Amino acid sequence: MAPIPTPPAEPHDSTDAYVGLEAERAERLARERGWTTVRTLPPGAIITMEYSVGRLNFEVRDGRVGRAWKG
């Protein structure tokens, strides 16, 4: 039987650091810091709640990050 792969470690990064930033700048910064996937969502978007290692989510209103969370 094949071994279960170990997911890569997430960047040691505070999600609060992105709140208030312009969305494009926040995404660029997140990728520079090692996030493999950055998902931008409008406020109140319906999303699935599966946890994806290496994904950073941004809730964006009027071009700025209002909330950021891992998974």
Predicted model as a PDB file, atoms N, CA, C, CB and O in Angstrom, pLDDT in the B-factor column:
MODEL        1                                                                  
ATOM      1  N   MET A   1       0.839  -1.175   0.000  1.00 78.00           N  
ATOM      2  CA  MET A   1       0.000   0.000   0.000  1.00 78.00           C  
ATOM      3  C   MET A   1       0.889   1.244   0.000  1.00 78.00           C  
ATOM      4  CB  MET A   1      -0.957  -0.005   1.217  1.00 78.00           C  
ATOM      5  O   MET A   1       1.897   1.302   0.704  1.00 78.00           O  
ATOM      6  N   ALA A   2       0.507   2.218  -0.785  1.00 82.00           N  
ATOM      7  CA  ALA A   2       1.279   3.457  -0.903  1.00 82.00           C  
ATOM      8  C   ALA A   2       1.143   4.287   0.376  1.00 82.00           C  
ATOM      9  CB  ALA A   2       0.811   4.278  -2.134  1.00 82.00           C  
ATOM     10  O   ALA A   2       0.083   4.289   1.001  1.00 82.00           O  
ATOM     11  N   PRO A   3       2.198   4.984   0.761  1.00 85.00           N  
ATOM     12  CA  PRO A   3       2.109   5.843   1.947  1.00 85.00           C  
ATOM     13  C   PRO A   3       1.174   7.023   1.698  1.00 85.00           C  
ATOM     14  CB  PRO A   3       3.504   6.352   2.347  1.00 85.00           C  
ATOM     15  O   PRO A   3       1.012   7.475   0.564  1.00 85.00           O  
ATOM     16  N   ILE A   4       0.574   7.506   2.756  1.00 84.00           N  
ATOM     17  CA  ILE A   4      -0.282   8.688   2.665  1.00 84.00           C  
ATOM     18  C   ILE A   4       0.625   9.908   2.561  1.00 84.00           C  
ATOM     19  CB  ILE A   4      -1.252   8.800   3.904  1.00 84.00           C  
ATOM     20  O   ILE A   4       1.498  10.099   3.409  1.00 84.00           O  
ATOM     21  N   PRO A   5       0.436  10.730   1.545  1.00 80.00           N  
ATOM     22  CA  PRO A   5       1.316  11.894   1.382  1.00 80.00           C  
ATOM     23  C   PRO A   5       1.122  12.907   2.511  1.00 80.00           C  
ATOM     24  CB  PRO A   5       1.059  12.569   0.026  1.00 80.00           C  
ATOM     25  O   PRO A   5       0.020  13.087   3.029  1.00 80.00           O  
ATOM     26  N   THR A   6       2.198  13.545   2.867  1.00 80.00           N  
ATOM     27  CA  THR A   6       2.157  14.598   3.877  1.00 80.00           C  
ATOM     28  C   THR A   6       1.959  15.927   3.160  1.00 80.00           C  
ATOM     29  CB  THR A   6       3.464  14.612   4.747  1.00 80.00           C  
ATOM     30  O   THR A   6       2.764  16.301   2.307  1.00 80.00           O  
ATOM     31  N   PRO A   7       0.881  16.649   3.507  1.00 73.00           N  
ATOM     32  CA  PRO A   7       0.669  17.938   2.840  1.00 73.00           C  
ATOM     33  C   PRO A   7       1.761  18.933   3.216  1.00 73.00           C  
ATOM     34  CB  PRO A   7      -0.711  18.511   3.201  1.00 73.00           C  
ATOM     35  O   PRO A   7       2.323  18.858   4.309  1.00 73.00           O  
ATOM     36  N   PRO A   8       2.059  19.859   2.320  1.00 74.00           N  
ATOM     37  CA  PRO A   8       3.074  20.863   2.642  1.00 74.00           C  
ATOM     38  C   PRO A   8       2.599  21.756   3.788  1.00 74.00           C  
ATOM     39  CB  PRO A   8       3.404  21.718   1.399  1.00 74.00           C  
ATOM     40  O   PRO A   8       1.401  21.949   3.992  1.00 74.00           O  
ATOM     41  N   ALA A   9       3.549  22.285   4.515  1.00 80.00           N  
ATOM     42  CA  ALA A   9       3.217  23.185   5.622  1.00 80.00           C  
ATOM     43  C   ALA A   9       2.675  24.500   5.068  1.00 80.00           C  
ATOM     44  CB  ALA A   9       4.460  23.442   6.521  1.00 80.00           C  
ATOM     45  O   ALA A   9       3.102  24.976   4.016  1.00 80.00           O  
ATOM     46  N   GLU A  10       1.736  25.067   5.795  1.00 85.00           N  
ATOM     47  CA  GLU A  10       1.214  26.381   5.409  1.00 85.00           C  
ATOM     48  C   GLU A  10       2.205  27.452   5.825  1.00 85.00           C  
ATOM     49  CB  GLU A  10      -0.178  26.644   6.050  1.00 85.00           C  
ATOM     50  O   GLU A  10       2.957  27.264   6.781  1.00 85.00           O  
ATOM     51  N   PRO A  11       2.214  28.574   5.118  1.00 90.00           N  
ATOM     52  CA  PRO A  11       3.078  29.679   5.533  1.00 90.00           C  
ATOM     53  C   PRO A  11       2.711  30.140   6.952  1.00 90.00           C  
ATOM     54  CB  PRO A  11       2.965  30.859   4.533  1.00 90.00           C  
ATOM     55  O   PRO A  11       1.540  30.148   7.333  1.00 90.00           O  
ATOM     56  N   HIS A  12       3.712  30.512   7.702  1.00 88.00           N  
ATOM     57  CA  HIS A  12       3.472  31.073   9.037  1.00 88.00           C  
ATOM     58  C   HIS A  12       3.175  32.559   8.829  1.00 88.00           C  
ATOM     59  CB  HIS A  12       4.720  30.848  10.019  1.00 88.00           C  
ATOM     60  O   HIS A  12       4.071  33.401   8.776  1.00 88.00           O  
ATOM     61  N   ASP A  13       1.894  32.836   8.716  1.00 90.00           N  
ATOM     62  CA  ASP A  13       1.459  34.152   8.284  1.00 90.00           C  
ATOM     63  C   ASP A  13       0.169  34.491   9.026  1.00 90.00           C  
ATOM     64  CB  ASP A  13       1.256  34.205   6.734  1.00 90.00           C  
ATOM     65  O   ASP A  13      -0.680  33.618   9.208  1.00 90.00           O  
ATOM     66  N   SER A  14       0.012  35.698   9.441  1.00 94.00           N  
ATOM     67  CA  SER A  14      -1.218  36.126  10.095  1.00 94.00           C  
ATOM     68  C   SER A  14      -2.233  36.576   9.058  1.00 94.00           C  
ATOM     69  CB  SER A  14      -0.937  37.257  11.097  1.00 94.00           C  
ATOM     70  O   SER A  14      -1.950  37.451   8.239  1.00 94.00           O  
ATOM     71  N   THR A  15      -3.403  35.981   9.094  1.00 96.00           N  
ATOM     72  CA  THR A  15      -4.444  36.378   8.147  1.00 96.00           C  
ATOM     73  C   THR A  15      -4.877  37.818   8.380  1.00 96.00           C  
ATOM     74  CB  THR A  15      -5.650  35.444   8.256  1.00 96.00           C  
ATOM     75  O   THR A  15      -5.333  38.483   7.449  1.00 96.00           O  
ATOM     76  N   ASP A  16      -4.744  38.307   9.599  1.00 96.00           N  
ATOM     77  CA  ASP A  16      -5.123  39.691   9.912  1.00 96.00           C  
ATOM     78  C   ASP A  16      -4.283  40.710   9.144  1.00 96.00           C  
ATOM     79  CB  ASP A  16      -4.986  39.943  11.409  1.00 96.00           C  
ATOM     80  O   ASP A  16      -4.716  41.845   8.943  1.00 96.00           O  
ATOM     81  N   ALA A  17      -3.090  40.314   8.715  1.00 96.00           N  
ATOM     82  CA  ALA A  17      -2.204  41.229   7.998  1.00 96.00           C  
ATOM     83  C   ALA A  17      -2.770  41.639   6.640  1.00 96.00           C  
ATOM     84  CB  ALA A  17      -0.843  40.588   7.812  1.00 96.00           C  
ATOM     85  O   ALA A  17      -2.331  42.639   6.071  1.00 96.00           O  
ATOM     86  N   TYR A  18      -3.727  40.894   6.115  1.00 98.00           N  
ATOM     87  CA  TYR A  18      -4.288  41.180   4.798  1.00 98.00           C  
ATOM     88  C   TYR A  18      -5.526  42.071   4.853  1.00 98.00           C  
ATOM     89  CB  TYR A  18      -4.631  39.892   4.106  1.00 98.00           C  
ATOM     90  O   TYR A  18      -5.886  42.703   3.859  1.00 98.00           O  
ATOM     91  N   VAL A  19      -6.165  42.121   5.995  1.00 98.00           N  
ATOM     92  CA  VAL A  19      -7.406  42.895   6.126  1.00 98.00           C  
ATOM     93  C   VAL A  19      -7.118  44.379   5.911  1.00 98.00           C  
ATOM     94  CB  VAL A  19      -8.055  42.667   7.520  1.00 98.00           C  
ATOM     95  O   VAL A  19      -6.225  44.951   6.535  1.00 98.00           O  
ATOM     96  N   GLY A  20      -7.887  44.982   5.022  1.00 98.00           N  
ATOM     97  CA  GLY A  20      -7.734  46.396   4.702  1.00 98.00           C  
ATOM     98  C   GLY A  20      -6.888  46.664   3.468  1.00 98.00           C  
ATOM     99  O   GLY A  20      -6.895  47.774   2.937  1.00 98.00           O  
ATOM    100  N   LEU A  21      -6.154  45.644   3.007  1.00 98.00           N  
ATOM    101  CA  LEU A  21      -5.330  45.829   1.823  1.00 98.00           C  
ATOM    102  C   LEU A  21      -6.182  45.799   0.557  1.00 98.00           C  
ATOM    103  CB  LEU A  21      -4.243  44.755   1.757  1.00 98.00           C  
ATOM    104  O   LEU A  21      -7.254  45.194   0.536  1.00 98.00           O  
ATOM    105  N   GLU A  22      -5.705  46.447  -0.482  1.00 98.00           N  
ATOM    106  CA  GLU A  22      -6.329  46.364  -1.797  1.00 98.00           C  
ATOM    107  C   GLU A  22      -6.210  44.906  -2.254  1.00 98.00           C  
ATOM    108  CB  GLU A  22      -5.653  47.362  -2.833  1.00 98.00           C  
ATOM    109  O   GLU A  22      -5.163  44.288  -2.060  1.00 98.00           O  
ATOM    110  N   ALA A  23      -7.248  44.356  -2.847  1.00 98.00           N  
ATOM    111  CA  ALA A  23      -7.337  42.923  -3.134  1.00 98.00           C  
ATOM    112  C   ALA A  23      -6.182  42.398  -3.982  1.00 98.00           C  
ATOM    113  CB  ALA A  23      -8.633  42.631  -3.831  1.00 98.00           C  
ATOM    114  O   ALA A  23      -5.617  41.351  -3.665  1.00 98.00           O  
ATOM    115  N   GLU A  24      -5.824  43.098  -5.043  1.00 97.00           N  
ATOM    116  CA  GLU A  24      -4.733  42.626  -5.905  1.00 97.00           C  
ATOM    117  C   GLU A  24      -3.408  42.614  -5.160  1.00 97.00           C  
ATOM    118  CB  GLU A  24      -4.619  43.502  -7.154  1.00 97.00           C  
ATOM    119  O   GLU A  24      -2.609  41.690  -5.318  1.00 97.00           O  
ATOM    120  N   ARG A  25      -3.178  43.624  -4.362  1.00 98.00           N  
ATOM    121  CA  ARG A  25      -1.938  43.679  -3.570  1.00 98.00           C  
ATOM    122  C   ARG A  25      -1.906  42.548  -2.557  1.00 98.00           C  
ATOM    123  CB  ARG A  25      -1.807  45.040  -2.849  1.00 98.00           C  
ATOM    124  O   ARG A  25      -0.868  41.914  -2.365  1.00 98.00           O  
ATOM    125  N   ALA A  26      -3.042  42.287  -1.903  1.00 98.00           N  
ATOM    126  CA  ALA A  26      -3.122  41.217  -0.917  1.00 98.00           C  
ATOM    127  C   ALA A  26      -2.839  39.868  -1.562  1.00 98.00           C  
ATOM    128  CB  ALA A  26      -4.499  41.206  -0.247  1.00 98.00           C  
ATOM    129  O   ALA A  26      -2.107  39.053  -1.000  1.00 98.00           O  
ATOM    130  N   GLU A  27      -3.410  39.623  -2.736  1.00 97.00           N  
ATOM    131  CA  GLU A  27      -3.173  38.347  -3.418  1.00 97.00           C  
ATOM    132  C   GLU A  27      -1.703  38.193  -3.803  1.00 97.00           C  
ATOM    133  CB  GLU A  27      -4.059  38.237  -4.670  1.00 97.00           C  
ATOM    134  O   GLU A  27      -1.119  37.128  -3.608  1.00 97.00           O  
ATOM    135  N   ARG A  28      -1.118  39.230  -4.337  1.00 97.00           N  
ATOM    136  CA  ARG A  28       0.297  39.191  -4.720  1.00 97.00           C  
ATOM    137  C   ARG A  28       1.173  38.904  -3.497  1.00 97.00           C  
ATOM    138  CB  ARG A  28       0.718  40.528  -5.381  1.00 97.00           C  
ATOM    139  O   ARG A  28       2.081  38.074  -3.561  1.00 97.00           O  
ATOM    140  N   LEU A  29       0.901  39.584  -2.398  1.00 97.00           N  
ATOM    141  CA  LEU A  29       1.659  39.389  -1.163  1.00 97.00           C  
ATOM    142  C   LEU A  29       1.497  37.967  -0.634  1.00 97.00           C  
ATOM    143  CB  LEU A  29       1.215  40.397  -0.100  1.00 97.00           C  
ATOM    144  O   LEU A  29       2.470  37.348  -0.202  1.00 97.00           O  
ATOM    145  N   ALA A  30       0.270  37.448  -0.667  1.00 97.00           N  
ATOM    146  CA  ALA A  30       0.013  36.083  -0.188  1.00 97.00           C  
ATOM    147  C   ALA A  30       0.812  35.069  -0.998  1.00 97.00           C  
ATOM    148  CB  ALA A  30      -1.491  35.755  -0.264  1.00 97.00           C  
ATOM    149  O   ALA A  30       1.386  34.139  -0.432  1.00 97.00           O  
ATOM    150  N   ARG A  31       0.852  35.237  -2.303  1.00 95.00           N  
ATOM    151  CA  ARG A  31       1.607  34.305  -3.146  1.00 95.00           C  
ATOM    152  C   ARG A  31       3.110  34.418  -2.886  1.00 95.00           C  
ATOM    153  CB  ARG A  31       1.308  34.567  -4.632  1.00 95.00           C  
ATOM    154  O   ARG A  31       3.820  33.413  -2.900  1.00 95.00           O  
ATOM    155  N   GLU A  32       3.591  35.628  -2.652  1.00 96.00           N  
ATOM    156  CA  GLU A  32       5.010  35.825  -2.319  1.00 96.00           C  
ATOM    157  C   GLU A  32       5.351  35.139  -1.003  1.00 96.00           C  
ATOM    158  CB  GLU A  32       5.348  37.329  -2.235  1.00 96.00           C  
ATOM    159  O   GLU A  32       6.471  34.658  -0.827  1.00 96.00           O  
ATOM    160  N   ARG A  33       4.408  35.091  -0.089  1.00 95.00           N  
ATOM    161  CA  ARG A  33       4.635  34.483   1.224  1.00 95.00           C  
ATOM    162  C   ARG A  33       4.426  32.970   1.223  1.00 95.00           C  
ATOM    163  CB  ARG A  33       3.718  35.115   2.244  1.00 95.00           C  
ATOM    164  O   ARG A  33       4.602  32.315   2.250  1.00 95.00           O  
ATOM    165  N   GLY A  34       4.047  32.412   0.060  1.00 93.00           N  
ATOM    166  CA  GLY A  34       3.992  30.961  -0.052  1.00 93.00           C  
ATOM    167  C   GLY A  34       2.630  30.313  -0.119  1.00 93.00           C  
ATOM    168  O   GLY A  34       2.544  29.086  -0.153  1.00 93.00           O  
ATOM    169  N   TRP A  35       1.558  31.089  -0.139  1.00 94.00           N  
ATOM    170  CA  TRP A  35       0.230  30.492  -0.283  1.00 94.00           C  
ATOM    171  C   TRP A  35       0.087  29.971  -1.704  1.00 94.00           C  
ATOM    172  CB  TRP A  35      -0.896  31.521   0.050  1.00 94.00           C  
ATOM    173  O   TRP A  35       0.326  30.704  -2.663  1.00 94.00           O  
ATOM    174  N   THR A  36      -0.307  28.700  -1.844  1.00 91.00           N  
ATOM    175  CA  THR A  36      -0.409  28.098  -3.166  1.00 91.00           C  
ATOM    176  C   THR A  36      -1.714  28.462  -3.861  1.00 91.00           C  
ATOM    177  CB  THR A  36      -0.286  26.597  -3.061  1.00 91.00           C  
ATOM    178  O   THR A  36      -1.762  28.527  -5.090  1.00 91.00           O  
ATOM    179  N   THR A  37      -2.768  28.697  -3.093  1.00 93.00           N  
ATOM    180  CA  THR A  37      -4.056  29.072  -3.657  1.00 93.00           C  
ATOM    181  C   THR A  37      -4.607  30.261  -2.891  1.00 93.00           C  
ATOM    182  CB  THR A  37      -5.048  27.887  -3.618  1.00 93.00           C  
ATOM    183  O   THR A  37      -4.631  30.261  -1.660  1.00 93.00           O  
ATOM    184  N   VAL A  38      -5.042  31.261  -3.612  1.00 96.00           N  
ATOM    185  CA  VAL A  38      -5.680  32.430  -3.008  1.00 96.00           C  
ATOM    186  C   VAL A  38      -7.059  32.559  -3.652  1.00 96.00           C  
ATOM    187  CB  VAL A  38      -4.813  33.749  -3.207  1.00 96.00           C  
ATOM    188  O   VAL A  38      -7.180  32.689  -4.870  1.00 96.00           O  
ATOM    189  N   ARG A  39      -8.094  32.520  -2.814  1.00 95.00           N  
ATOM    190  CA  ARG A  39      -9.464  32.582  -3.321  1.00 95.00           C  
ATOM    191  C   ARG A  39     -10.097  33.890  -2.879  1.00 95.00           C  
ATOM    192  CB  ARG A  39     -10.303  31.370  -2.826  1.00 95.00           C  
ATOM    193  O   ARG A  39     -10.123  34.212  -1.691  1.00 95.00           O  
ATOM    194  N   THR A  40     -10.612  34.647  -3.857  1.00 95.00           N  
ATOM    195  CA  THR A  40     -11.272  35.916  -3.596  1.00 95.00           C  
ATOM    196  C   THR A  40     -12.773  35.725  -3.722  1.00 95.00           C  
ATOM    197  CB  THR A  40     -10.771  37.017  -4.564  1.00 95.00           C  
ATOM    198  O   THR A  40     -13.260  35.218  -4.732  1.00 95.00           O  
ATOM    199  N   LEU A  41     -13.503  36.131  -2.695  1.00 96.00           N  
ATOM    200  CA  LEU A  41     -14.948  35.924  -2.644  1.00 96.00           C  
ATOM    201  C   LEU A  41     -15.676  37.223  -2.331  1.00 96.00           C  
ATOM    202  CB  LEU A  41     -15.299  34.863  -1.602  1.00 96.00           C  
ATOM    203  O   LEU A  41     -15.162  38.068  -1.597  1.00 96.00           O  
ATOM    204  N   PRO A  42     -16.870  37.382  -2.885  1.00 96.00           N  
ATOM    205  CA  PRO A  42     -17.670  38.545  -2.500  1.00 96.00           C  
ATOM    206  C   PRO A  42     -18.301  38.302  -1.131  1.00 96.00           C  
ATOM    207  CB  PRO A  42     -18.765  38.842  -3.564  1.00 96.00           C  
ATOM    208  O   PRO A  42     -18.423  37.148  -0.721  1.00 96.00           O  
ATOM    209  N   PRO A  43     -18.703  39.336  -0.421  1.00 95.00           N  
ATOM    210  CA  PRO A  43     -19.349  39.163   0.880  1.00 95.00           C  
ATOM    211  C   PRO A  43     -20.600  38.285   0.753  1.00 95.00           C  
ATOM    212  CB  PRO A  43     -19.717  40.537   1.482  1.00 95.00           C  
ATOM    213  O   PRO A  43     -21.406  38.453  -0.162  1.00 95.00           O  
ATOM    214  N   GLY A  44     -20.739  37.363   1.679  1.00 91.00           N  
ATOM    215  CA  GLY A  44     -21.919  36.508   1.715  1.00 91.00           C  
ATOM    216  C   GLY A  44     -21.929  35.387   0.701  1.00 91.00           C  
ATOM    217  O   GLY A  44     -22.952  34.724   0.529  1.00 91.00           O  
ATOM    218  N   ALA A  45     -20.809  35.156   0.021  1.00 93.00           N  
ATOM    219  CA  ALA A  45     -20.751  34.084  -0.982  1.00 93.00           C  
ATOM    220  C   ALA A  45     -21.000  32.737  -0.319  1.00 93.00           C  
ATOM    221  CB  ALA A  45     -19.381  34.080  -1.708  1.00 93.00           C  
ATOM    222  O   ALA A  45     -20.560  32.495   0.805  1.00 93.00           O  
ATOM    223  N   ILE A  46     -21.708  31.869  -1.023  1.00 91.00           N  
ATOM    224  CA  ILE A  46     -21.941  30.516  -0.542  1.00 91.00           C  
ATOM    225  C   ILE A  46     -20.767  29.664  -1.013  1.00 91.00           C  
ATOM    226  CB  ILE A  46     -23.318  29.943  -1.055  1.00 91.00           C  
ATOM    227  O   ILE A  46     -20.504  29.557  -2.211  1.00 91.00           O  
ATOM    228  N   ILE A  47     -20.060  29.055  -0.048  1.00 89.00           N  
ATOM    229  CA  ILE A  47     -18.879  28.253  -0.377  1.00 89.00           C  
ATOM    230  C   ILE A  47     -18.946  26.931   0.362  1.00 89.00           C  
ATOM    231  CB  ILE A  47     -17.574  29.007  -0.021  1.00 89.00           C  
ATOM    232  O   ILE A  47     -19.664  26.790   1.352  1.00 89.00           O  
ATOM    233  N   THR A  48     -18.193  25.973  -0.130  1.00 83.00           N  
ATOM    234  CA  THR A  48     -18.062  24.712   0.590  1.00 83.00           C  
ATOM    235  C   THR A  48     -17.093  24.933   1.743  1.00 83.00           C  
ATOM    236  CB  THR A  48     -17.571  23.558  -0.354  1.00 83.00           C  
ATOM    237  O   THR A  48     -16.262  25.840   1.698  1.00 83.00           O  
ATOM    238  N   MET A  49     -17.200  24.113   2.760  1.00 79.00           N  
ATOM    239  CA  MET A  49     -16.400  24.332   3.962  1.00 79.00           C  
ATOM    240  C   MET A  49     -15.247  23.333   4.111  1.00 79.00           C  
ATOM    241  CB  MET A  49     -17.287  24.258   5.177  1.00 79.00           C  
ATOM    242  O   MET A  49     -14.705  23.181   5.206  1.00 79.00           O  
ATOM    243  N   GLU A  50     -14.867  22.655   3.029  1.00 84.00           N  
ATOM    244  CA  GLU A  50     -13.738  21.738   3.146  1.00 84.00           C  
ATOM    245  C   GLU A  50     -12.465  22.542   3.407  1.00 84.00           C  
ATOM    246  CB  GLU A  50     -13.590  20.868   1.863  1.00 84.00           C  
ATOM    247  O   GLU A  50     -12.315  23.665   2.926  1.00 84.00           O  
ATOM    248  N   TYR A  51     -11.567  21.958   4.164  1.00 84.00           N  
ATOM    249  CA  TYR A  51     -10.312  22.628   4.478  1.00 84.00           C  
ATOM    250  C   TYR A  51      -9.281  22.226   3.438  1.00 84.00           C  
ATOM    251  CB  TYR A  51      -9.824  22.277   5.915  1.00 84.00           C  
ATOM    252  O   TYR A  51      -9.024  21.039   3.241  1.00 84.00           O  
ATOM    253  N   SER A  52      -8.701  23.186   2.787  1.00 86.00           N  
ATOM    254  CA  SER A  52      -7.673  22.932   1.786  1.00 86.00           C  
ATOM    255  C   SER A  52      -6.366  23.548   2.266  1.00 86.00           C  
ATOM    256  CB  SER A  52      -8.084  23.505   0.395  1.00 86.00           C  
ATOM    257  O   SER A  52      -6.251  24.768   2.387  1.00 86.00           O  
ATOM    258  N   VAL A  53      -5.379  22.693   2.540  1.00 85.00           N  
ATOM    259  CA  VAL A  53      -4.077  23.161   3.015  1.00 85.00           C  
ATOM    260  C   VAL A  53      -3.449  24.061   1.955  1.00 85.00           C  
ATOM    261  CB  VAL A  53      -3.139  21.962   3.345  1.00 85.00           C  
ATOM    262  O   VAL A  53      -3.458  23.731   0.769  1.00 85.00           O  
ATOM    263  N   GLY A  54      -2.918  25.171   2.375  1.00 89.00           N  
ATOM    264  CA  GLY A  54      -2.243  26.078   1.465  1.00 89.00           C  
ATOM    265  C   GLY A  54      -3.157  27.073   0.778  1.00 89.00           C  
ATOM    266  O   GLY A  54      -2.717  27.827  -0.090  1.00 89.00           O  
ATOM    267  N   ARG A  55      -4.445  27.081   1.164  1.00 94.00           N  
ATOM    268  CA  ARG A  55      -5.378  28.031   0.540  1.00 94.00           C  
ATOM    269  C   ARG A  55      -5.670  29.163   1.517  1.00 94.00           C  
ATOM    270  CB  ARG A  55      -6.702  27.321   0.112  1.00 94.00           C  
ATOM    271  O   ARG A  55      -5.893  28.940   2.707  1.00 94.00           O  
ATOM    272  N   LEU A  56      -5.663  30.374   0.989  1.00 95.00           N  
ATOM    273  CA  LEU A  56      -6.011  31.560   1.754  1.00 95.00           C  
ATOM    274  C   LEU A  56      -7.228  32.186   1.087  1.00 95.00           C  
ATOM    275  CB  LEU A  56      -4.811  32.572   1.835  1.00 95.00           C  
ATOM    276  O   LEU A  56      -7.240  32.392  -0.127  1.00 95.00           O  
ATOM    277  N   ASN A  57      -8.242  32.486   1.873  1.00 96.00           N  
ATOM    278  CA  ASN A  57      -9.490  33.051   1.373  1.00 96.00           C  
ATOM    279  C   ASN A  57      -9.587  34.519   1.747  1.00 96.00           C  
ATOM    280  CB  ASN A  57     -10.699  32.277   1.923  1.00 96.00           C  
ATOM    281  O   ASN A  57      -9.269  34.914   2.869  1.00 96.00           O  
ATOM    282  N   PHE A  58     -10.031  35.319   0.790  1.00 98.00           N  
ATOM    283  CA  PHE A  58     -10.276  36.736   1.028  1.00 98.00           C  
ATOM    284  C   PHE A  58     -11.727  37.050   0.720  1.00 98.00           C  
ATOM    285  CB  PHE A  58      -9.332  37.615   0.175  1.00 98.00           C  
ATOM    286  O   PHE A  58     -12.242  36.689  -0.338  1.00 98.00           O  
ATOM    287  N   GLU A  59     -12.381  37.724   1.649  1.00 98.00           N  
ATOM    288  CA  GLU A  59     -13.695  38.295   1.365  1.00 98.00           C  
ATOM    289  C   GLU A  59     -13.437  39.748   0.992  1.00 98.00           C  
ATOM    290  CB  GLU A  59     -14.697  38.163   2.602  1.00 98.00           C  
ATOM    291  O   GLU A  59     -12.899  40.518   1.787  1.00 98.00           O  
ATOM    292  N   VAL A  60     -13.828  40.114  -0.229  1.00 98.00           N  
ATOM    293  CA  VAL A  60     -13.482  41.430  -0.769  1.00 98.00           C  
ATOM    294  C   VAL A  60     -14.743  42.255  -1.004  1.00 98.00           C  
ATOM    295  CB  VAL A  60     -12.684  41.287  -2.082  1.00 98.00           C  
ATOM    296  O   VAL A  60     -15.702  41.801  -1.628  1.00 98.00           O  
ATOM    297  N   ARG A  61     -14.710  43.468  -0.491  1.00 97.00           N  
ATOM    298  CA  ARG A  61     -15.799  44.429  -0.703  1.00 97.00           C  
ATOM    299  C   ARG A  61     -15.173  45.735  -1.174  1.00 97.00           C  
ATOM    300  CB  ARG A  61     -16.653  44.645   0.609  1.00 97.00           C  
ATOM    301  O   ARG A  61     -14.235  46.240  -0.557  1.00 97.00           O  
ATOM    302  N   ASP A  62     -15.694  46.275  -2.261  1.00 97.00           N  
ATOM    303  CA  ASP A  62     -15.205  47.541  -2.818  1.00 97.00           C  
ATOM    304  C   ASP A  62     -13.699  47.516  -3.053  1.00 97.00           C  
ATOM    305  CB  ASP A  62     -15.561  48.696  -1.890  1.00 97.00           C  
ATOM    306  O   ASP A  62     -13.016  48.519  -2.842  1.00 97.00           O  
ATOM    307  N   GLY A  63     -13.179  46.359  -3.493  1.00 97.00           N  
ATOM    308  CA  GLY A  63     -11.768  46.247  -3.860  1.00 97.00           C  
ATOM    309  C   GLY A  63     -10.809  46.040  -2.716  1.00 97.00           C  
ATOM    310  O   GLY A  63      -9.600  45.981  -2.938  1.00 97.00           O  
ATOM    311  N   ARG A  64     -11.312  45.927  -1.482  1.00 98.00           N  
ATOM    312  CA  ARG A  64     -10.442  45.753  -0.313  1.00 98.00           C  
ATOM    313  C   ARG A  64     -10.815  44.491   0.453  1.00 98.00           C  
ATOM    314  CB  ARG A  64     -10.527  46.979   0.614  1.00 98.00           C  
ATOM    315  O   ARG A  64     -11.977  44.089   0.491  1.00 98.00           O  
ATOM    316  N   VAL A  65      -9.810  43.878   1.060  1.00 98.00           N  
ATOM    317  CA  VAL A  65     -10.014  42.668   1.854  1.00 98.00           C  
ATOM    318  C   VAL A  65     -10.670  43.074   3.171  1.00 98.00           C  
ATOM    319  CB  VAL A  65      -8.659  41.908   2.104  1.00 98.00           C  
ATOM    320  O   VAL A  65     -10.128  43.874   3.932  1.00 98.00           O  
ATOM    321  N   GLY A  66     -11.844  42.507   3.421  1.00 98.00           N  
ATOM    322  CA  GLY A  66     -12.551  42.782   4.667  1.00 98.00           C  
ATOM    323  C   GLY A  66     -12.382  41.665   5.680  1.00 98.00           C  
ATOM    324  O   GLY A  66     -12.560  41.865   6.882  1.00 98.00           O  
ATOM    325  N   ARG A  67     -12.035  40.476   5.178  1.00 97.00           N  
ATOM    326  CA  ARG A  67     -11.860  39.309   6.038  1.00 97.00           C  
ATOM    327  C   ARG A  67     -10.928  38.349   5.322  1.00 97.00           C  
ATOM    328  CB  ARG A  67     -13.231  38.626   6.377  1.00 97.00           C  
ATOM    329  O   ARG A  67     -10.987  38.232   4.098  1.00 97.00           O  
ATOM    330  N   ALA A  68     -10.065  37.656   6.065  1.00 97.00           N  
ATOM    331  CA  ALA A  68      -9.163  36.669   5.494  1.00 97.00           C  
ATOM    332  C   ALA A  68      -9.093  35.475   6.431  1.00 97.00           C  
ATOM    333  CB  ALA A  68      -7.751  37.270   5.250  1.00 97.00           C  
ATOM    334  O   ALA A  68      -9.055  35.631   7.651  1.00 97.00           O  
ATOM    335  N   TRP A  69      -9.075  34.259   5.838  1.00 96.00           N  
ATOM    336  CA  TRP A  69      -8.996  33.043   6.650  1.00 96.00           C  
ATOM    337  C   TRP A  69      -8.335  31.929   5.857  1.00 96.00           C  
ATOM    338  CB  TRP A  69     -10.398  32.605   7.122  1.00 96.00           C  
ATOM    339  O   TRP A  69      -8.336  31.933   4.626  1.00 96.00           O  
ATOM    340  N   LYS A  70      -7.767  30.966   6.594  1.00 94.00           N  
ATOM    341  CA  LYS A  70      -7.093  29.820   5.991  1.00 94.00           C  
ATOM    342  C   LYS A  70      -8.109  28.761   5.609  1.00 94.00           C  
ATOM    343  CB  LYS A  70      -6.044  29.235   6.950  1.00 94.00           C  
ATOM    344  O   LYS A  70      -9.190  28.661   6.190  1.00 94.00           O  
ATOM    345  N   GLY A  71      -7.731  27.978   4.617  1.00 89.00           N  
ATOM    346  CA  GLY A  71      -8.519  26.801   4.269  1.00 89.00           C  
ATOM    347  C   GLY A  71      -9.271  26.977   3.037  1.00 89.00           C  
ATOM    348  O   GLY A  71      -9.985  26.067   2.614  1.00 89.00           O  
TER     349      GLY A  71                                                      
ENDMDL                                                                          
END                                                                             
